[in-house]
């Protein structure tokens, strides 16, 4: 016999049956299911869960951020997806939780991905770089930027990339980096 609470679980599979009377699913449970689907590349399934979550938790910033991102990617509702991601960031700022600094990279990643889906490359780059200001080592943000073809700023930013000074400093920095990492340049000595 199927309980009504079995149908209300993230993913609708009844993975975590609930006792009668305990109907509400926590945002963290929705997020766990969404992230699992996203890791598996199942964007439509994740979006379906977020549609349900947005009904029960319309003011949860993290759920809204993922919802906006997938709204742009899956549903092709670009403007609405971007606006939802922006609204999620504003809600996070209003809540002023202690973890907002930790969450900003995720929020900017989702907004950046919504911009990418919308074909707004410049906005995506600006947004992803903003996320890197909160977590300069975030591999997801870096990966998205690389996918957009974004290059590092030259060593002397006010000079053109092709300026001999930038070229020379760049070569020195690259050689130092290889030396520090113990890597070999792949070129053979003469």
VOFIKE-343923 format. One record per atom (N, C-alpha, C, CB): x, y, z negated; residue in three letters. Coordinates in steps of 0.2 Angstrom, whole numbers, padded with zeros to 4 digits, always signed. Glycine has a CB too. Layout:
<rs>
XYZALA
...
</rs>
This chain:
<rs>
+0004-0006+0000UNK
+0000+0000+0000UNK
+0004+0006+0000UNK
-0005+0000-0006UNK
+0003+0011+0004UNK
+0007+0017+0005UNK
+0004+0022+0001UNK
+0008+0019+0012UNK
+0008+0025-0003UNK
+0006+0031-0008UNK
+0007+0037-0004UNK
+0010+0031-0014UNK
+0003+0042-0005UNK
+0003+0049-0002UNK
+0010+0052-0003UNK
-0002+0053-0004UNK
+0013+0050-0009UNK
+0020+0053-0010UNK
+0025+0050-0006UNK
+0021+0052-0017UNK
+0024+0044-0003UNK
+0029+0041+0001UNK
+0030+0045+0008UNK
+0027+0034+0003UNK
+0024+0047+0010UNK
+0024+0051+0016UNK
+0027+0058+0016UNK
+0017+0052+0019UNK
+0028+0061+0010UNK
+0030+0067+0008UNK
+0038+0068+0007UNK
+0027+0070+0003UNK
+0041+0062+0008UNK
+0048+0062+0007UNK
+0052+0065+0013UNK
+0051+0055+0005UNK
+0058+0068+0012UNK
+0061+0070+0018UNK
+0062+0065+0023UNK
+0068+0073+0016UNK
+0061+0066+0029UNK
+0062+0061+0034UNK
+0055+0056+0035UNK
+0067+0056+0032UNK
+0051+0057+0030UNK
+0044+0053+0030UNK
+0045+0046+0030UNK
+0041+0055+0036UNK
+0051+0043+0027UNK
+0052+0036+0027UNK
+0050+0033+0021UNK
+0059+0035+0029UNK
+0048+0037+0015UNK
+0047+0034+0009UNK
+0053+0032+0005UNK
+0042+0028+0010UNK
+0059+0034+0007UNK
+0065+0032+0004UNK
+0065+0033-0003UNK
+0071+0036+0007UNK
+0062+0038-0006UNK
+0062+0039-0013UNK
+0055+0040-0015UNK
+0066+0046-0015UNK
+0052+0034-0017UNK
+0045+0035-0019UNK
+0044+0039-0025UNK
+0042+0027-0020UNK
+0039+0042-0026UNK
+0038+0047-0032UNK
+0032+0044-0036UNK
+0036+0054-0029UNK
+0032+0045-0042UNK
+0026+0043-0046UNK
+0020+0047-0045UNK
+0028+0043-0054UNK
+0015+0045-0046UNK
+0009+0049-0044UNK
+0009+0055-0048UNK
+0002+0045-0046UNK
+0007+0061-0045UNK
+0007+0067-0049UNK
+0013+0071-0048UNK
+0005+0066-0056UNK
+0018+0068-0045UNK
+0025+0072-0044UNK
+0026+0072-0037UNK
+0031+0068-0048UNK
+0022+0077-0034UNK
+0022+0078-0027UNK
+0028+0082-0024UNK
+0015+0081-0025UNK
+0030+0087-0027UNK
+0034+0092-0024UNK
+0041+0089-0024UNK
+0034+0098-0028UNK
+0044+0090-0018UNK
+0051+0088-0016UNK
+0055+0094-0017UNK
+0052+0085-0009UNK
+0061+0093-0020UNK
+0066+0099-0022UNK
+0069+0101-0015UNK
+0071+0097-0027UNK
+0071+0107-0015UNK
+0075+0110-0009UNK
+0081+0105-0008UNK
+0077+0117-0010UNK
+0085+0103-0013UNK
+0091+0100-0013UNK
+0090+0093-0009UNK
+0094+0099-0020UNK
+0084+0090-0011UNK
+0082+0084-0007UNK
+0081+0085+0000UNK
+0076+0080-0010UNK
+0078+0090+0002UNK
+0077+0092+0009UNK
+0084+0093+0012UNK
+0073+0098+0010UNK
+0088+0097+0009UNK
+0095+0098+0012UNK
+0099+0092+0013UNK
+0098+0103+0007UNK
+0099+0087+0008UNK
+0102+0081+0008UNK
+0100+0077+0015UNK
+0101+0077+0002UNK
+0094+0077+0016UNK
+0091+0073+0022UNK
+0093+0077+0028UNK
+0083+0072+0021UNK
+0093+0084+0028UNK
+0094+0088+0034UNK
+0102+0087+0036UNK
+0093+0095+0033UNK
+0106+0087+0031UNK
+0113+0087+0032UNK
+0115+0080+0035UNK
+0117+0088+0026UNK
+0112+0075+0032UNK
+0113+0068+0034UNK
+0111+0068+0042UNK
+0109+0063+0030UNK
+0105+0070+0044UNK
+0103+0070+0051UNK
+0108+0074+0055UNK
+0096+0073+0052UNK
+0110+0080+0053UNK
+0115+0084+0057UNK
+0121+0081+0058UNK
+0116+0091+0053UNK
+0124+0077+0053UNK
+0130+0074+0053UNK
+0130+0068+0059UNK
+0132+0070+0047UNK
+0124+0065+0059UNK
+0122+0060+0064UNK
+0120+0063+0071UNK
+0117+0055+0062UNK
+0120+0069+0072UNK
+0118+0072+0078UNK
+0111+0072+0079UNK
+0122+0069+0084UNK
+0107+0071+0074UNK
+0100+0070+0075UNK
+0096+0077+0073UNK
+0097+0065+0071UNK
+0097+0082+0078UNK
+0095+0089+0077UNK
+0087+0089+0076UNK
+0097+0093+0082UNK
+0084+0086+0081UNK
+0076+0086+0081UNK
+0073+0083+0074UNK
+0073+0082+0086UNK
+0076+0078+0071UNK
+0074+0075+0065UNK
+0075+0080+0059UNK
+0078+0068+0064UNK
+0081+0083+0059UNK
+0083+0088+0054UNK
+0078+0094+0055UNK
+0090+0090+0055UNK
+0077+0096+0061UNK
+0072+0102+0062UNK
+0065+0100+0059UNK
+0072+0104+0069UNK
+0063+0094+0060UNK
+0056+0091+0058UNK
+0056+0092+0050UNK
+0055+0084+0060UNK
+0061+0090+0047UNK
+0061+0090+0040UNK
+0061+0097+0037UNK
+0068+0087+0037UNK
+0065+0102+0041UNK
+0065+0109+0039UNK
+0058+0112+0040UNK
+0070+0112+0043UNK
+0054+0110+0045UNK
+0048+0112+0046UNK
+0043+0111+0040UNK
+0044+0109+0053UNK
+0044+0105+0038UNK
+0040+0103+0032UNK
+0043+0107+0025UNK
+0041+0095+0030UNK
+0049+0107+0025UNK
+0052+0111+0019UNK
+0050+0118+0019UNK
+0060+0110+0019UNK
+0050+0121+0025UNK
+0048+0128+0025UNK
+0041+0130+0023UNK
+0049+0131+0032UNK
+0037+0125+0023UNK
+0030+0126+0020UNK
+0030+0126+0013UNK
+0025+0120+0023UNK
+0034+0121+0010UNK
+0034+0120+0003UNK
+0039+0125-0001UNK
+0036+0113+0001UNK
+0044+0127+0003UNK
+0049+0132+0000UNK
+0051+0138+0005UNK
+0056+0128-0002UNK
+0046+0142+0006UNK
+0047+0147+0011UNK
+0052+0152+0009UNK
+0040+0151+0012UNK
+0054+0153+0003UNK
+0059+0158+0001UNK
+0065+0155-0001UNK
+0056+0162-0005UNK
+0067+0149+0000UNK
+0073+0146-0001UNK
+0078+0148+0004UNK
+0073+0138-0002UNK
+0083+0152+0002UNK
+0088+0155+0007UNK
+0092+0150+0011UNK
+0093+0159+0004UNK
+0094+0144+0008UNK
+0098+0139+0012UNK
+0094+0135+0016UNK
+0101+0134+0006UNK
+0088+0133+0014UNK
+0083+0130+0019UNK
+0081+0134+0025UNK
+0077+0128+0015UNK
+0080+0141+0024UNK
+0079+0146+0029UNK
+0084+0146+0034UNK
+0077+0152+0026UNK
+0090+0146+0031UNK
+0096+0147+0036UNK
+0097+0141+0040UNK
+0103+0148+0031UNK
+0096+0135+0038UNK
+0096+0129+0042UNK
+0090+0129+0047UNK
+0097+0123+0038UNK
+0085+0131+0045UNK
+0079+0132+0049UNK
+0079+0136+0055UNK
+0072+0134+0044UNK
+0082+0142+0053UNK
+0083+0147+0058UNK
+0088+0145+0064UNK
+0086+0154+0055UNK
+0093+0142+0061UNK
+0098+0139+0066UNK
+0095+0134+0071UNK
+0104+0136+0062UNK
+0092+0129+0068UNK
+0089+0124+0072UNK
+0083+0126+0076UNK
+0087+0118+0067UNK
+0080+0131+0074UNK
+0074+0134+0077UNK
+0077+0137+0084UNK
+0071+0140+0073UNK
+0083+0140+0084UNK
+0086+0142+0090UNK
+0089+0137+0094UNK
+0092+0147+0088UNK
+0092+0132+0091UNK
+0095+0126+0095UNK
+0090+0121+0098UNK
+0100+0123+0090UNK
+0085+0119+0093UNK
+0081+0114+0095UNK
+0074+0116+0099UNK
+0078+0110+0089UNK
+0071+0122+0096UNK
+0065+0124+0098UNK
+0066+0130+0104UNK
+0061+0127+0093UNK
+0072+0132+0105UNK
+0074+0137+0109UNK
+0070+0144+0108UNK
+0072+0135+0117UNK
+0069+0145+0102UNK
+0066+0151+0099UNK
+0071+0155+0097UNK
+0060+0150+0094UNK
+0075+0158+0101UNK
+0081+0162+0099UNK
+0080+0168+0095UNK
+0085+0164+0106UNK
+0076+0172+0097UNK
+0075+0178+0093UNK
+0073+0177+0086UNK
+0070+0183+0096UNK
+0068+0172+0086UNK
+0065+0170+0079UNK
+0070+0167+0075UNK
+0059+0166+0080UNK
+0074+0162+0078UNK
+0079+0159+0074UNK
+0085+0163+0071UNK
+0083+0154+0079UNK
+0087+0168+0075UNK
+0092+0173+0073UNK
+0089+0177+0067UNK
+0094+0178+0079UNK
+0083+0180+0068UNK
+0079+0184+0063UNK
+0078+0180+0056UNK
+0073+0186+0065UNK
+0077+0173+0057UNK
+0076+0169+0051UNK
+0083+0168+0048UNK
+0073+0162+0053UNK
+0088+0167+0051UNK
+0095+0167+0048UNK
+0097+0173+0045UNK
+0100+0165+0054UNK
+0095+0179+0048UNK
+0097+0185+0045UNK
+0093+0186+0038UNK
+0095+0191+0050UNK
+0086+0184+0039UNK
+0082+0185+0033UNK
+0085+0180+0027UNK
+0075+0183+0034UNK
+0087+0175+0029UNK
+0090+0170+0024UNK
+0096+0174+0020UNK
+0092+0163+0027UNK
+0100+0177+0024UNK
+0106+0181+0021UNK
+0103+0186+0016UNK
+0110+0184+0026UNK
+0098+0190+0018UNK
+0095+0195+0014UNK
+0093+0192+0008UNK
+0090+0199+0018UNK
+0089+0187+0008UNK
+0086+0183+0002UNK
+0092+0181-0002UNK
+0082+0177+0004UNK
+0097+0178+0000UNK
+0103+0176-0004UNK
+0106+0182-0008UNK
+0108+0173+0000UNK
+0106+0188-0004UNK
+0109+0194-0007UNK
+0104+0196-0013UNK
+0110+0199-0002UNK
+0098+0196-0012UNK
+0093+0198-0017UNK
+0093+0194-0023UNK
+0086+0198-0014UNK
+0094+0188-0022UNK
+0094+0183-0028UNK
+0100+0184-0032UNK
+0094+0176-0025UNK
+0106+0186-0028UNK
+0112+0188-0032UNK
+0114+0182-0036UNK
+0111+0194-0036UNK
+0114+0176-0034UNK
+0116+0170-0038UNK
+0124+0170-0038UNK
+0113+0163-0035UNK
+0126+0166-0043UNK
+0133+0166-0044UNK
+0137+0162-0038UNK
+0135+0162-0050UNK
+0133+0158-0034UNK
+0136+0154-0029UNK
+0136+0157-0022UNK
+0133+0147-0029UNK
+0133+0164-0022UNK
+0132+0167-0015UNK
+0139+0167-0011UNK
+0129+0174-0016UNK
+0144+0169-0015UNK
+0151+0169-0011UNK
+0153+0163-0008UNK
+0156+0171-0016UNK
+0151+0157-0011UNK
+0152+0150-0009UNK
+0148+0149-0003UNK
+0151+0145-0014UNK
+0141+0151-0003UNK
+0137+0150+0002UNK
+0137+0154+0008UNK
+0130+0150-0001UNK
+0140+0160+0008UNK
+0140+0164+0014UNK
+0143+0161+0020UNK
+0144+0170+0012UNK
+0149+0157+0020UNK
+0151+0154+0026UNK
+0146+0150+0029UNK
+0157+0150+0024UNK
+0142+0146+0025UNK
+0137+0142+0028UNK
+0132+0146+0032UNK
+0134+0137+0023UNK
+0130+0151+0028UNK
+0124+0156+0031UNK
+0127+0159+0038UNK
+0122+0161+0026UNK
+0133+0161+0038UNK
+0136+0165+0044UNK
+0137+0159+0049UNK
+0142+0168+0042UNK
+0139+0153+0047UNK
+0140+0148+0052UNK
+0133+0147+0056UNK
+0142+0142+0049UNK
+0128+0146+0052UNK
+0121+0145+0055UNK
+0119+0151+0059UNK
+0116+0143+0049UNK
+0120+0157+0057UNK
+0118+0162+0061UNK
+0122+0163+0067UNK
+0119+0169+0057UNK
+0129+0161+0067UNK
+0133+0161+0073UNK
+0131+0156+0078UNK
+0140+0159+0070UNK
+0129+0150+0075UNK
+0126+0145+0080UNK
+0120+0147+0083UNK
+0125+0138+0076UNK
+0116+0150+0079UNK
+0109+0153+0082UNK
+0111+0158+0088UNK
+0105+0156+0077UNK
+0116+0162+0087UNK
+0118+0167+0092UNK
+0121+0163+0098UNK
+0123+0172+0089UNK
+0125+0158+0097UNK
+0128+0154+0102UNK
+0122+0151+0106UNK
+0132+0148+0099UNK
+0117+0148+0103UNK
+0111+0145+0107UNK
+0108+0150+0111UNK
+0106+0142+0102UNK
+0108+0156+0108UNK
+0104+0162+0112UNK
+0109+0165+0118UNK
+0102+0167+0107UNK
+0115+0162+0118UNK
+0119+0165+0123UNK
+0122+0172+0121UNK
+0116+0165+0130UNK
+0122+0174+0115UNK
+0125+0180+0113UNK
+0132+0179+0110UNK
+0120+0184+0108UNK
+0137+0178+0114UNK
+0144+0176+0112UNK
+0147+0182+0108UNK
+0148+0175+0118UNK
+0146+0188+0109UNK
+0150+0193+0105UNK
+0147+0193+0098UNK
+0149+0200+0109UNK
+0140+0193+0098UNK
+0137+0193+0091UNK
+0139+0186+0087UNK
+0129+0193+0092UNK
+0140+0181+0091UNK
+0142+0175+0088UNK
+0149+0175+0085UNK
+0141+0169+0093UNK
+0153+0178+0089UNK
+0160+0179+0087UNK
+0161+0183+0081UNK
+0165+0182+0092UNK
+0157+0189+0081UNK
+0157+0194+0075UNK
+0155+0190+0069UNK
+0153+0200+0077UNK
+0149+0187+0070UNK
+0146+0183+0064UNK
+0151+0178+0061UNK
+0139+0180+0066UNK
+0154+0174+0065UNK
+0158+0169+0063UNK
+0164+0171+0060UNK
+0160+0164+0069UNK
+0167+0177+0062UNK
+0173+0180+0059UNK
+0171+0183+0052UNK
+0175+0186+0063UNK
+0165+0186+0052UNK
+0162+0188+0045UNK
+0162+0182+0040UNK
+0155+0191+0046UNK
+0160+0176+0042UNK
+0160+0171+0038UNK
+0167+0169+0036UNK
+0157+0165+0042UNK
+0172+0170+0040UNK
+0179+0168+0038UNK
+0182+0173+0033UNK
+0183+0168+0045UNK
+0179+0179+0033UNK
+0181+0183+0027UNK
+0179+0181+0020UNK
+0177+0190+0028UNK
+0174+0176+0020UNK
+0172+0173+0013UNK
+0176+0167+0012UNK
+0165+0172+0013UNK
+0178+0163+0018UNK
+0182+0157+0017UNK
+0186+0156+0023UNK
+0177+0151+0016UNK
+0192+0159+0023UNK
+0197+0159+0029UNK
+0199+0152+0031UNK
+0203+0163+0027UNK
+0198+0147+0027UNK
+0200+0140+0028UNK
+0194+0136+0031UNK
+0203+0137+0023UNK
+0188+0139+0032UNK
+0182+0135+0034UNK
+0183+0132+0041UNK
+0176+0139+0033UNK
+0184+0125+0041UNK
+0185+0122+0047UNK
+0179+0122+0052UNK
+0187+0115+0046UNK
+0173+0122+0050UNK
+0167+0123+0054UNK
+0167+0130+0058UNK
+0161+0122+0050UNK
+0168+0135+0054UNK
+0168+0142+0057UNK
+0174+0142+0062UNK
+0169+0147+0051UNK
+0180+0139+0060UNK
+0186+0140+0065UNK
+0184+0136+0071UNK
+0192+0137+0062UNK
+0181+0130+0070UNK
+0179+0126+0076UNK
+0175+0129+0081UNK
+0176+0119+0074UNK
+0170+0132+0078UNK
+0165+0136+0082UNK
+0168+0142+0086UNK
+0159+0139+0078UNK
+0173+0145+0083UNK
+0176+0151+0086UNK
+0181+0148+0092UNK
+0181+0155+0081UNK
+0184+0142+0090UNK
+0188+0139+0095UNK
+0184+0137+0101UNK
+0192+0133+0093UNK
+0178+0135+0100UNK
+0174+0133+0105UNK
+0172+0138+0110UNK
+0168+0129+0103UNK
+0172+0144+0107UNK
+0170+0150+0111UNK
+0176+0153+0114UNK
+0167+0156+0106UNK
+0182+0150+0113UNK
+0188+0153+0116UNK
+0191+0159+0113UNK
+0186+0154+0123UNK
+0190+0160+0107UNK
+0193+0165+0103UNK
+0200+0164+0101UNK
+0189+0167+0097UNK
+0204+0169+0103UNK
+0211+0168+0101UNK
+0213+0172+0095UNK
+0216+0170+0107UNK
+0219+0171+0092UNK
+0221+0175+0086UNK
+0223+0181+0088UNK
+0227+0171+0082UNK
+0223+0186+0084UNK
+0225+0193+0085UNK
+0233+0193+0086UNK
+0223+0198+0080UNK
+0235+0197+0091UNK
+0243+0197+0092UNK
+0246+0200+0085UNK
+0244+0201+0098UNK
+0252+0198+0084UNK
+0256+0200+0078UNK
+0256+0208+0077UNK
+0263+0198+0079UNK
+0256+0211+0082UNK
+0256+0219+0082UNK
+0249+0221+0085UNK
+0262+0222+0085UNK
+0244+0221+0082UNK
+0237+0222+0085UNK
+0236+0228+0089UNK
+0232+0222+0080UNK
+0240+0233+0088UNK
+0239+0239+0092UNK
+0242+0239+0098UNK
+0241+0246+0088UNK
+0246+0234+0099UNK
+0250+0233+0106UNK
+0246+0228+0110UNK
+0257+0231+0105UNK
+0247+0228+0116UNK
+0243+0223+0121UNK
+0247+0217+0119UNK
+0244+0225+0128UNK
+0243+0211+0120UNK
+0245+0204+0119UNK
+0251+0203+0124UNK
+0239+0200+0121UNK
+0251+0206+0130UNK
+0257+0204+0134UNK
+0263+0209+0133UNK
+0254+0206+0141UNK
+0263+0213+0128UNK
+0268+0217+0127UNK
+0274+0213+0124UNK
+0267+0223+0121UNK
+0280+0214+0127UNK
+0286+0210+0125UNK
+0287+0210+0117UNK
+0292+0213+0128UNK
+0286+0215+0114UNK
+0287+0215+0106UNK
+0282+0209+0103UNK
+0285+0222+0103UNK
+0276+0209+0106UNK
+0271+0204+0103UNK
+0273+0197+0105UNK
+0264+0206+0106UNK
+0275+0197+0112UNK
+0278+0190+0114UNK
+0283+0187+0110UNK
+0280+0191+0121UNK
+0288+0192+0109UNK
+0294+0189+0105UNK
+0292+0188+0098UNK
+0300+0195+0105UNK
+0289+0192+0094UNK
+0287+0191+0087UNK
+0282+0184+0087UNK
+0283+0196+0084UNK
+0278+0183+0092UNK
+0274+0177+0092UNK
+0278+0171+0093UNK
+0269+0178+0098UNK
+0283+0171+0097UNK
+0288+0165+0098UNK
+0291+0164+0092UNK
+0293+0167+0104UNK
+0294+0169+0088UNK
+0297+0168+0082UNK
+0293+0165+0077UNK
+0300+0175+0079UNK
+0286+0168+0076UNK
+0282+0165+0071UNK
+0280+0158+0073UNK
+0275+0169+0071UNK
+0279+0156+0079UNK
+0277+0149+0081UNK
+0283+0145+0079UNK
+0276+0149+0089UNK
+0289+0147+0081UNK
+0295+0143+0079UNK
+0296+0141+0071UNK
+0302+0146+0082UNK
+0294+0147+0068UNK
+0295+0146+0060UNK
+0289+0141+0058UNK
+0294+0153+0057UNK
+0283+0142+0061UNK
+0278+0138+0059UNK
+0279+0130+0060UNK
+0271+0139+0062UNK
+0282+0129+0066UNK
+0284+0122+0067UNK
+0290+0119+0063UNK
+0287+0121+0075UNK
+0294+0124+0061UNK
+0300+0122+0057UNK
+0297+0120+0050UNK
+0305+0128+0056UNK
+0293+0125+0047UNK
+0290+0123+0041UNK
+0286+0117+0040UNK
+0285+0129+0039UNK
+0282+0115+0046UNK
+0278+0109+0046UNK
+0282+0103+0048UNK
+0272+0110+0051UNK
+0288+0104+0049UNK
+0292+0098+0051UNK
+0291+0095+0058UNK
+0291+0093+0046UNK
+0287+0099+0062UNK
+0286+0097+0069UNK
+0291+0098+0074UNK
+0279+0100+0071UNK
+0291+0095+0079UNK
+0296+0096+0084UNK
+0293+0099+0090UNK
+0299+0089+0087UNK
+0296+0103+0093UNK
+0293+0107+0099UNK
+0292+0104+0105UNK
+0298+0113+0100UNK
+0294+0098+0106UNK
+0293+0094+0112UNK
+0298+0095+0117UNK
+0286+0095+0114UNK
+0302+0101+0117UNK
+0307+0102+0122UNK
+0314+0099+0120UNK
+0308+0110+0123UNK
+0317+0097+0125UNK
+0324+0094+0124UNK
+0329+0099+0124UNK
+0325+0088+0129UNK
+0334+0099+0120UNK
+0340+0103+0120UNK
+0344+0102+0126UNK
+0344+0102+0113UNK
+0348+0107+0127UNK
+0352+0107+0133UNK
+0359+0104+0132UNK
+0353+0114+0136UNK
</rs>
